């Protein structure tokens, strides 16, 4: 298949996924979602471990930003300086996730949940643009970065707007999450990368999948382990997934004919 053919296939699959998502029934926010298993408070901090377990996001975000913004140190990881921008946004989003999620878990509710999900949405959408830069076209990826970010924020605002009107609908936000993961795999399958180390995406996807499982298994995990809940472990697993993004960028090199 030609490159243009693969691009069109990518567009068609995207449109099909959007159509499927809107054919699903309306998906309101479950009000019991905020009733996390671990309600303990230590040192005057409500839901202590669900709050403090966000600290690794700040570490990963800071380490990633420091690496990407250090042109001398990261020179081998970027063929063009302009390719840094999507990853700057990605790691900034990871760092802000620590703040947004901690803020939410101090007093869980729909209003604060918006600020929990906003930086994560930034990470999801910026990562799509980063992979388009890496595998399809630098110019196209940079052009797509702003509209992708805006579309993610719009999906989140749509959820909040519908919640305020009593007809909450999480379908667009759920689509952004699913589509981000699916898109990374689709781009890898359709377009050869310019950089080595693509296998590290398996660490990103694996830990993210584990995080989603732990999110749904919050209470069962706490009943079994007693000292830690599934949601606390979800934060740690999601932070590990973001660490694999850092490893992917740090250790990659431009492919040569010998390494292809």
C-alpha positions in Angstrom: 0.0 0.0 0.0 1.3 3.5 -0.9 1.9 6.1 1.8 -1.2 8.1 0.7 -3.2 4.9 0.8 -2.2 4.2 4.4 -3.1 7.8 5.3 -6.5 7.4 3.8 -7.0 4.1 5.6 -6.0 5.8 8.9 -8.6 8.6 8.2 -11.3 6.0 7.3 -10.7 4.0 10.5 -10.8 7.2 12.5 -14.2 8.1 11.0 -15.5 4.6 11.6 -14.5 4.7 15.3 -16.1 8.2 15.7 -19.4 6.9 14.1 -19.3 3.8 16.4 -18.8 5.9 19.5 -21.9 8.0 18.7 -24.0 4.9 18.1 -23.3 3.8 21.7 -25.9 4.8 24.4 -25.3 8.0 26.4 -22.8 7.4 29.1 -23.3 9.5 32.2 -20.8 9.8 35.0 -21.5 7.2 37.7 -22.0 9.1 40.9 -20.6 6.2 42.9 -17.3 6.6 41.1 -16.1 9.1 43.7 -16.6 6.6 46.5 -13.1 5.2 46.5 -12.1 2.2 48.6 -9.4 3.8 50.7 -11.0 6.5 52.7 -8.2 6.8 55.3 -6.7 10.1 56.2 -3.2 10.6 57.6 -1.3 13.8 58.5 -4.4 15.8 57.9 -4.6 14.8 54.3 -8.0 13.3 53.1 -7.7 10.1 51.1 -4.0 10.2 51.8 -2.7 7.5 49.5 -4.9 8.4 46.6 -3.5 11.9 46.9 0.2 11.1 47.5 0.4 8.4 44.9 0.2 11.2 42.3 3.7 12.4 43.2 5.4 10.1 40.7 3.6 12.0 37.8 5.4 15.1 38.9 8.8 13.3 38.9 8.2 11.8 35.5 7.0 15.1 34.0 9.9 17.0 35.4 12.5 14.5 34.2 10.9 14.3 30.8 10.8 18.1 30.4 14.3 18.5 31.6 15.5 16.0 29.0 13.5 17.3 26.0 14.3 20.9 26.7 18.1 20.2 27.1 19.0 20.4 23.4 22.6 19.3 24.0 21.7 16.3 26.1 18.8 15.1 23.9 20.3 16.0 20.5 20.5 12.3 19.5 16.8 11.8 20.2 15.5 14.4 17.8 16.4 14.7 14.1 14.8 18.2 14.1 14.4 20.6 17.0 10.8 21.2 16.1 10.0 17.6 17.0 10.5 18.5 20.6 7.3 20.5 20.9 4.7 17.6 21.2 6.8 15.9 23.8 7.2 19.2 25.8 3.4 19.2 25.9 3.2 15.5 26.8 5.5 15.8 29.8 4.0 19.1 30.9 0.6 17.3 30.9 2.2 14.4 32.9 3.5 16.9 35.5 0.2 18.7 35.7 -1.6 15.4 36.2 0.0 15.2 39.6 -1.6 18.5 40.6 -5.0 17.9 39.0 -5.4 14.4 40.3 -4.2 15.3 43.8 -6.7 18.2 43.9 -9.5 15.9 42.9 -8.8 13.2 45.4 -8.7 15.7 48.3 -12.4 16.1 47.8 -13.7 13.9 45.0 -16.7 15.2 43.0 -17.6 16.0 39.4 -16.3 19.6 39.6 -12.9 18.6 40.6 -12.9 15.5 38.3 -12.8 17.9 35.4 -9.4 19.2 36.6 -8.2 15.6 37.2 -9.0 14.6 33.6 -7.9 17.8 31.8 -4.1 17.2 32.0 -4.5 13.6 31.1 -6.4 14.6 28.0 -3.5 16.9 27.1 -1.2 13.9 27.4 -3.4 11.6 25.3 -3.8 14.1 22.4 -0.3 15.5 22.4 1.0 11.9 22.2 -1.0 11.3 19.1 0.6 14.4 17.5 4.1 13.2 18.7 3.6 9.8 17.0 2.4 11.5 13.8 5.6 13.6 13.8 7.7 10.6 14.4 6.1 8.2 11.9 4.1 10.2 9.3 5.3 13.8 8.8 6.9 16.4 11.1 4.9 19.2 9.5 1.6 17.3 9.7 2.1 16.3 13.3 2.9 19.9 14.3 -0.1 21.2 12.4 -2.3 18.6 14.1 -1.1 19.4 17.7 -3.3 22.4 18.4 -6.5 21.0 17.0 -5.9 17.7 18.8 -5.4 19.5 22.1 -8.5 21.6 21.5 -10.6 18.5 20.5 -9.6 16.8 23.7 -10.5 19.8 25.8 -13.8 20.2 23.9 -14.7 16.5 24.7 -14.1 17.2 28.3 -16.0 20.4 28.3 -18.9 18.6 26.5 -19.0 16.1 29.4 -19.0 18.8 32.0 -21.7 20.8 30.1 -24.0 17.8 29.8 -23.5 16.9 33.5 -24.6 20.4 34.5 -27.8 19.9 32.4 -28.5 16.5 34.0 -27.8 14.6 30.8 -24.1 13.7 31.4 -22.4 12.1 28.5 -18.9 10.7 28.7 -18.8 9.2 25.2 -16.4 11.8 23.7 -14.0 11.6 26.6 -14.1 7.8 26.5 -13.5 8.0 22.8 -10.4 10.2 23.3 -8.9 7.7 25.8 -9.6 4.7 23.6 -8.7 6.4 20.3 -5.3 7.6 21.7 -4.3 4.1 22.6 -5.6 2.6 19.4 -4.0 5.4 17.3 -0.5 4.7 18.6 -0.8 1.0 17.7 -2.4 1.9 14.3 0.4 4.4 13.4 3.0 1.8 14.4 1.3 -0.8 12.2 0.8 1.5 9.2 3.9 3.7 9.1 7.6 2.7 9.6 9.3 4.8 12.3 12.3 7.0 11.8 13.6 6.1 15.2 14.7 2.9 17.0 13.1 1.6 20.2 9.5 1.2 19.1 9.3 -1.9 21.3 9.1 0.4 24.3 5.6 1.3 23.4 4.7 -2.1 24.8 5.7 -0.9 28.2 3.5 2.2 27.8 0.5 0.2 26.6 1.0 -2.6 29.1 1.2 -0.3 32.2 -1.7 1.8 30.9 -3.9 -1.3 30.5 -2.9 -2.4 34.0 -3.9 1.1 35.3 -7.3 0.8 33.7 -7.8 -2.7 35.3 -6.8 -1.4 38.7 -9.2 1.5 38.4 -12.1 -0.8 38.0 -10.7 -3.2 40.7 -10.3 -0.5 43.3 -12.4 -2.1 46.0 -11.6 -5.8 45.3 -7.9 -5.0 45.5 -8.3 -3.1 48.8 -10.4 -6.0 50.3 -7.6 -8.4 49.4 -4.5 -6.3 50.3 -6.0 -4.1 53.0 -3.0 -1.7 53.0 -3.4 -0.3 49.5 -6.3 0.1 47.1 -6.6 -0.5 43.4 -7.0 3.2 42.7 -3.7 4.0 44.5 -2.0 1.3 42.4 -3.7 2.7 39.3 -1.8 6.0 39.8 1.5 4.2 40.2 0.9 2.1 37.1 -0.2 5.1 35.0 3.0 6.9 36.2 5.0 3.9 35.1 3.3 4.1 31.7 4.4 7.7 31.4 7.9 6.7 32.4 8.0 4.5 29.4 7.2 7.5 27.2 10.4 9.1 28.7 12.4 5.9 28.0 11.1 5.8 24.5 12.3 9.3 23.8 15.6 9.1 25.8 16.9 5.9 24.2 15.7 6.2 20.6 18.1 7.0 17.8 17.5 7.9 14.1 17.4 4.6 12.2 20.1 3.9 9.7 20.0 1.2 6.9 21.9 -1.1 9.2 19.3 -0.8 12.0 16.1 -1.0 9.8 
